[in-house]
Amino acid sequence: MKLSDIAIKRPVTIFMIVLIVLILGGVSLTKLSVDLFPELNLPVAVTVIN
């Protein structure tokens, strides 16, 4: 069976699988140690009008 067939026949099952994956991802993100986060240098543009 194709994934699309399963998704059409059993949408609640697909929803529960997606929900479990999101919850596990959120739990994993909170358990991630700080040294594994990438260093981010966000570009900033400032406009000053005199």
Secondary structure, 3 states (H helix, E strand, C coil): CCHHHHHHHCHHHHHHHHHHHHHHHHHHHHHCCHHHCCCCCCCCCCCCCC
